[in-house]
Amino acid sequence: MDNYKLAVKYRVSGIYLTAKNKAPVFSKFFRNNFQIIGSAHNQIEYFFKIRQSCNLIMLSPIFNNPKYSYNKILNIQKFNLMSLGWKKNLCALGGINLNNIKKIQCTKVKSIAYNRAIKNPPTN
C-alpha cells in the first residue's frame, strides 16, 4: 500500500494510494495495464489523486459509520455536489450497508465498497 516503487519491483497489476499519500507517482515506470486506485475525503485530496493519475477514486465517507463523526460524512447531496464536474471513475465508500445501498443509485458512482454487510450479515 502506498509504495509504488515496491509495486514496480514485484510487477504487480495495481496499487492503492491512501488519502494521506500526496507524493507524485511517476507512471512512466508502470506497464500499460497498471491500475492505480486512490482514496479521497475532499476536493483537495481529489486533485492530488488526479495528479497521481489514479484510474479509480474512492470518495468517503458517504454515510454515517463508527470511524467518522456525523459532521464529516458527505451524504448523497454533498457527494453529488462535490463530484459534479469530476471526470474520473468514482467509488462510494464508508458506511454503506444493506439498508442504504439503494440510495447509491442517486449518485454517479461506478462502484461501491463496503464491508459492514460482510462482517454482520443479515439474519432472516
C-alpha positions as CSV (number, residue, x, y, z in Angstrom):
1,M,0.0,0.0,0.0
2,D,1.3,3.4,-1.0
3,N,4.7,2.1,-2.1
4,Y,4.7,2.3,-5.9
5,K,8.4,1.5,-6.2
6,L,7.8,-1.8,-4.5
7,A,4.9,-2.4,-6.9
8,V,7.1,-1.9,-9.9
9,K,9.8,-4.1,-8.4
10,Y,7.4,-7.1,-8.0
11,R,5.4,-6.3,-11.2
12,V,2.0,-6.2,-9.5
13,S,-1.0,-5.2,-11.5
14,G,-2.1,-2.2,-9.4
15,I,-1.7,-0.2,-6.3
16,Y,-3.9,1.5,-3.7
17,L,-2.9,5.1,-2.6
18,T,-4.4,6.3,0.7
19,A,-5.6,9.9,1.1
20,K,-2.6,10.7,3.2
21,N,-0.2,10.0,0.3
22,K,0.3,13.2,-1.7
23,A,3.6,12.4,-3.3
24,P,3.7,12.4,-7.1
25,V,3.7,9.0,-8.8
26,F,5.9,8.5,-11.8
27,S,3.7,6.5,-14.1
28,K,6.3,6.1,-16.8
29,F,7.7,3.1,-14.8
30,F,4.4,1.2,-14.9
31,R,3.1,-1.2,-17.5
32,N,0.1,-0.2,-19.7
33,N,-2.4,-2.2,-17.7
34,F,-1.3,-1.0,-14.3
35,Q,-4.2,0.2,-12.2
36,I,-3.9,3.0,-9.6
37,I,-6.8,3.3,-7.1
38,G,-6.8,6.4,-4.8
39,S,-8.8,7.4,-1.8
40,A,-10.0,11.0,-1.1
41,H,-12.1,12.7,1.5
42,N,-12.4,16.2,0.0
43,Q,-11.8,18.1,-3.3
44,I,-8.2,19.0,-2.4
45,E,-7.3,15.3,-2.0
46,Y,-9.2,14.6,-5.2
47,F,-6.9,16.9,-7.2
48,F,-3.9,15.2,-5.6
49,K,-5.3,11.8,-6.9
50,I,-5.7,13.3,-10.4
51,R,-2.1,14.4,-10.3
52,Q,-1.1,10.9,-9.3
53,S,-3.1,9.6,-12.4
54,C,-5.5,7.4,-10.5
55,N,-7.9,5.3,-12.6
56,L,-10.5,5.0,-9.8
57,I,-11.0,7.3,-6.9
58,M,-12.8,6.2,-3.7
59,L,-14.6,9.1,-2.1
60,S,-15.6,8.6,1.5
61,P,-17.4,8.6,3.9
62,I,-20.7,8.8,2.2
63,F,-22.9,7.6,5.1
64,N,-22.5,7.5,8.9
65,N,-20.1,5.0,10.3
66,P,-18.3,4.4,13.6
67,K,-14.9,5.7,12.2
68,Y,-16.1,9.3,11.3
69,S,-18.2,11.8,13.2
70,Y,-21.5,12.9,12.0
71,N,-20.1,16.2,10.8
72,K,-17.6,14.5,8.5
73,I,-20.0,12.4,6.5
74,L,-20.9,13.5,3.0
75,N,-24.4,12.1,2.5
76,I,-25.9,11.9,-1.0
77,Q,-26.4,15.7,-1.6
78,K,-22.8,16.7,-0.6
79,F,-21.4,13.7,-2.5
80,N,-23.2,14.7,-5.7
81,L,-22.3,18.4,-5.4
82,M,-18.7,17.6,-4.7
83,S,-18.3,15.3,-7.6
84,L,-20.4,17.3,-10.1
85,G,-17.6,18.2,-12.6
86,W,-15.3,15.2,-11.9
87,K,-14.4,13.1,-14.9
88,K,-12.8,10.1,-13.1
89,N,-14.5,6.9,-12.2
90,L,-15.8,7.2,-8.6
91,C,-16.3,4.6,-5.9
92,A,-18.5,5.3,-2.9
93,L,-17.0,4.2,0.4
94,G,-17.9,4.4,4.0
95,G,-21.0,3.5,6.0
96,I,-22.7,1.6,3.2
97,N,-24.9,-1.2,4.4
98,L,-27.9,-3.2,3.1
99,N,-30.3,-0.5,4.4
100,N,-28.9,2.4,2.5
101,I,-27.4,0.7,-0.6
102,K,-30.3,1.8,-2.8
103,K,-29.5,5.4,-2.2
104,I,-26.3,5.0,-4.1
105,Q,-28.3,4.8,-7.3
106,C,-28.8,8.6,-6.9
107,T,-25.1,9.2,-7.4
108,K,-22.8,8.9,-10.4
109,V,-20.5,6.2,-9.0
110,K,-19.2,3.3,-11.0
111,S,-18.7,1.0,-8.0
112,I,-19.2,0.7,-4.2
113,A,-17.0,-0.7,-1.5
114,Y,-18.3,-1.9,1.9
115,N,-17.5,-4.5,4.5
116,R,-20.1,-3.9,7.2
117,A,-22.6,-6.1,5.5
118,I,-20.0,-8.8,5.1
119,K,-19.0,-8.6,8.8
120,N,-22.6,-8.5,10.0
121,P,-24.7,-10.5,7.5
122,P,-28.4,-10.1,7.8
123,T,-30.3,-12.8,9.6
124,N,-33.6,-14.0,8.1
